[in-house]
Amino acid sequence: VAKDLGLQLPALRERGVRIIDRGRTQYFALHGQTGHLVTAERIDREQLCRLVEKCVLRCEVIVEGEM
């Protein structure tokens, strides 16, 4: 995420960069020391997408301030 946004790691904290999932469970997080998108919770495909062939989890990256 840091690389894709063109930000150095300290700028991630300064700009309040965070990951927002649409559901109640936050499945993804931003690793503070690497800037990588990581899983924050166990993702159980059978529980989330029982009857759907293509399972998609969406999240948003929020960056405070101008880019």
N, C-alpha and C positions, 0 to 999 in steps of 0.2 A: 504494500500500500504506500509506504513512504517513497519508494522508487517510482511507482506509477504517478504519484502526485508531484514528484520532483522536490520533495522536502527532505531535509536532514532530520535525524531522529529527535533532536531537541525541539525542532519546530512542530513535531506531532503533538507534544505536550503543550507547548505555548499556544497553539491554535485550537486546542481542545478537540482534536480529531478523535472521533468515536464511531463505533459500529452500532447500528440500530437494526434489530430484527423486528418483523411485523407482528409476530405472535407474542405470547406471554413468556416463552422460554427464549433466552438469549443464547443461540447456538454458536455464535461467532464472537471473537474478541480481537483486539489489536495487541500484539505482543509488544510491550513497552521497550524492550531492549533491541529488537530486530526490526520492528515496523512491519512484521508479517501478519497476515490474516490467519488466525488459528481457530480451531474448534474450542469452544468454551464448555460445551456440554456434549454428552454422548448423543449421537444422532441415530435413532432407530427408524429405519425406512419403513418397516412393516407397521409401525405404530402411526407414523405421519402420513403415509401414502398407501394405505391398504389396497385400494381398488384402482389406483392410477398407475399406468405403465411408466410414465415419465414423471419422476419426482423432482421438484424444484424448490429449493429454499432461497428466499430472497432476503437481502439485507441492504442497508444504505450506509454509505460512509458520509458522516457529517463533519464538515470543516468550518470552523468559525472564522470570520473575516474574509477578505477578498482573496481570490486565487489569481 
